């Protein structure tokens, strides 16, 4: 026969599947001999059976009866007895803690008769009636579904301005009567006087709460299976509200906010748990508790040490003192801030409680990211304007500007700026580069602004919908507050807050450490900060020691490369050469595009050559000794020309005014020629190389000449040429031939040996599916997971966000944007196929990833698992990727 | 030891891998005892060894010596002897006939000495010197690589206006000397006098010609492996130019043009093969040959019968008569026209030479298509205006119109029209439907115009670049010729020709048969046509009997459905509901899109309901008893609104003139709201269903109501609801719930039972990769191979064509458009994955395809192989798909 019920003496902290988290920890504490009130746990299995059949298993009733009997015999009291009654708490306890579920019913067992027994046993009538009042209120709300407002309202009316403690036993008896009436009125039934019926109904209510819509939505988002069920813990009541020698509290074995070593907690004399939550009275700190009740306090400190040594981690404990006797009601491994996570992990290593591997698995890349953002000077004055979405974390302050040009202009004068737009598009890129932060009125967390800002490590608040942005008048308004170009504003990318005023922003100590090294950071740090920085250094160093994945950066300029190298990048995984054609170079590439004869085009290309060569000289010099993957031109050419619709309108307006311009007409003709209905699916990447003669050759020549020049000087330049958007081996074969020829030409001209790896992006499903063929032509693959996600799902990043991303999150189609965390089920399969087939054909094939996902903490684990050689990500993500690569290598939980 | 050389008496017609096609057939004829001049074949294996090592295998030289010795002994003459020399021809012969390879060197063995021996043996000095002249010319050109112009030019100069036959032996001796000098001059070496050296050099030249660029390109295009190599046939020379009792000819066992039963051929007395090719003299028909040389002719007829009975197919034979003795030099299964293919296949069945299965495997869908196109009345007068690309075959004549509206207007008056556009876009769809043919100045064979026209079976000539189309003035011009709206023009979609003038177009007899049945077609047919129609009927009927694949049609209206059913469609595989929102319905859907409140939207939707219901009533009635797959709305909504750029320009112009319009502004706002940078990857398909409340519900309700109404009347309506663009099982799960609810609602309202299959398109890589999950929510899959091709390759059909399709064909990346014939290597893999995983989860999952590829003769074989249940294609492709499905079932060669 199945055991549906376990006393707390059975099971341990690893029985969470069956007993839930709370039940498992109660059993563990009991096993350790800590003072836990006795009780039993009804298993998750019982819950599953109940939910499947709509009724509890018949054996369950008997088993609860027997468990109750054992409890009663142990304590020598009976549930709901008229003399010294046993009362119990009924609490839910799933494997994972989960908002939206019924939590607790206290004082089960009280009724119109046992209330007198309690009064006599406690020698306190007021306490007994107050306990009954609490039962009615909790039971009414959570079991019978009465709106809590109903009770609150009636209670307030009866108190008539008095505080709870001013109420007499008689007052409370009156409240009890009123609450019973309200239950009849609102729940359509009497409050059950039978103690066992109270218990059974509470248990069923816990079971049912597993399937509330809020709980279901939460599980879907957190990818928790729907079929786990919850356990129910039934525990003998102990009371912290039996006078001044009683009380209740919460404590932590270390400070969960700062990570400081030592014990922290609150104690509220003469109170029950819910009073602590209500916050009407100020609790005492633990050292005040020491003075108030040295015995209990000493017992508590001993228990805390015991638990921390046992759990080998920060513990979070709920306790109650009943007339001088300490009881532990709950414990769990405690939540903590990112800084605390790093400090505590390092402390526990020092205390020889855990190994460095374990310490590494206790911190996450997500936490690490939080430590790297700049911070507002906490003393600065500020006015909140509005709140948008926290799209890219950090704190940024500066002058408000309303277009890209103004951003560049103010920034050139040395003024930090915040770029404020309704929404951004690729034309805003230069402005976003120049700005300290980006604020948009529209778009969600995967809008262009959000994605690009995250990619660049720029702070971003987006979708601040209250904000009315007027780019023409160069001002913005939200309600009564407004600001104009040049006004000082600040945005907090971790909260979404938008402020008016001059607020200083300071680098975080961790980012000082990352950028400038341990010594510099330590020189400036106080003791606490110093401990944090040392902890980060220790864990990151360990991650570097254990990880198999190399970490490269995506960088397009010498400056990017320098920063990336400082942050630990072991090469450049993606240099986007198109970024070298922006700004004042735009004119040069425009000439190539507008060329009307092959001669004109060749002339235009030859003007680009020295410029590109200089770019590569700088980049390869900065990364001397490390690989630099240079991607040949990828985007459609029309991206280098003006926007078609804008130009059409401009020409039409000029025509209406009789002021047509030959230049605009020529430009328009080119734009029309290059216009594509779906540019993402058009003339891009390798297709450009095959269709536009000389374009890729120019780029390869620039790389080859730069390499030859540097190697002649003894600089170890290690370029790799990467061909984008390959869909078939033949495309790569043809371009590869061209590359090899150009490199051989340059080698002959310079009289040197010159070879370097040639590889391809894998960013189309077809490339992944035919990876065996493509591997014949490629020495390396780099997965372009952005494009691969777009084509595998058949939606573009920009359009998804605008049109249906929010709906898809709401409806649970996505749990997270597939552009942020790799969609392993779909896109991941293609990567696995490509890895297997590519390596099958060419065992030494070098494999990496250079999409946004390369720096995503969760996705890094996947890339480790499938056997890639490296990930490449934005420079500022490099430390995170290093940490997560280390965590992946030791098999830590993702994230 | 490897045998590199085989005498003709070894091997047979099935030894093509080793002996090449020509060698195998020579061996076969020898084996049959037919008069073949003796000789031997050097194997493809020898060629492969030579090409791999750059030198012939050492044993080859010995084996050639021995084969030559046997040949000499058999004939009693020695190669290049000064008395009665043996001469040989050296010919290439690969497994597949292949342009670009060296073909033939005749008269090998002649030199300055043996020429006298030949003169004496033939008793004809002139003949001997002419033979030597021919050897020098062929050897110089093909073995030594001298430009043929060099010889032609010198020969002309020496002839000085005389014909070949006017030249005396001395003249020819002079030509020989001149040619020898030219060889020294241009090849840098003497013509080799050693007969064996001539033979070896010729053999090596054949081997080397396997790798000419032209041969390589041809093989890449035809997907012939590069490592097959070619055989070399060395054969004793016989001479058709030894006077009036000699001659040479070509014959066929049946008429390869019409398929008429009987023997056909040409005979040229006193000539060698190359004289027949040159075409300077008119050859005799076979019955004239009967009179001229009854003995040889009778022998030839006997041989032809023998060969046809043996090969059980039309044979194509080359022969020579040397002084009254018949020799067969070559035979192969002959090429034929489509009509001949069908007639001959049926004839051979009647003659009990082949089975019906074999007959079916002898015709192809491609040939069948050719028989279905309308034809120009051959007697009509015409003026050629220009020639474009033959984009969609057939003959169409009518009034020129220059926009969609005019096409609809003229067509409504009963005038057939040709729609003439620079290029077409989706706005031209109604015009294309109304037109008999489409002519564009721009775009290639996969442009919008070409693809859509092929899909609808409309004749189309595209990319007629000479044509200057002026849509505003409503006229077009090419050089001196021009035409205006209303002028009569005609286009030939099989040749690309564009004509001026009134040319009658008549239905082909085969299409009369397909549309109206055998009796109608036979009533009108003459004897020849009648035989063709009967042959088609017989083979198509047999295909229907043997095929496993069902064939459905893509149809969006009752009229489409009626036509499809007449052509044998066994259901509708794709009803595109968006086509129901075009024309005068556009206003209704526009109201839905522009609705500003949920109420407004609901009102607009409710106006669409009766319209949609009526559509489905008609469609389901026409297809009573057969399944009708209705796809819910797929395209982005902005397709129903005006073009954004045009509207922007219109509004800007109005602004400049101070004439702004509120209506246009509102429309523009909606267009801007719906604007997407890559609409193909945007808010489409199931995403629309999830984002726009009520839209899919409306469509499902219309289907359900129509079905209930018809079933009540006893009409067997069998709809299937298909959800487009699904990428994850959750999307389908959510929409499926909605569909099931609506159907249940309607069933309850009408008091009937109402269920029908719900399925999905598989048109995204992710859908294929997660087909196991999706199959839990779908009763059927229909592969949308157009979109699947787009996303797998990452290019859109429209943009591919505009930008790089031509280059890709040229460079061999494509051998055919992946939008025409399924890319089995890439896209095909996803289909196989989806079939396997889908059926793995749900064994009774129904599987079909509804992309363009469903009607492609080659692709149908793939769909059969992977186990689909049906293909669905344009109505006019249905007979082709039926034929190919039958051919696939009996394992015929594709296509």
Interface residues (C-beta under 8 A of the other chain):
Chain A: X644 X645 X648 X649 X652 X653 X655 X656 X657 X676 X677 X678 X679 X680 X681 X682 X683 X687 X690 X691 X725 X727 X728 X730 X731 X734 X763 X764 X765 X766 X769 X770 X773 X787 X790 X791 X792 X793 X794 X795 X796 X798 X799 X800 X802 X803 X804 X807 X808 X811 X812 X813 X823 X825 X826 X827 X829 X830
Chain B: X644 X645 X648 X649 X652 X653 X655 X656 X657 X676 X677 X678 X679 X680 X681 X682 X683 X687 X690 X691 X725 X727 X728 X730 X731 X734 X763 X764 X765 X766 X769 X770 X787 X790 X791 X792 X793 X794 X795 X796 X798 X799 X800 X802 X803 X804 X807 X808 X811 X812 X813 X823 X825 X826 X827 X829 X830
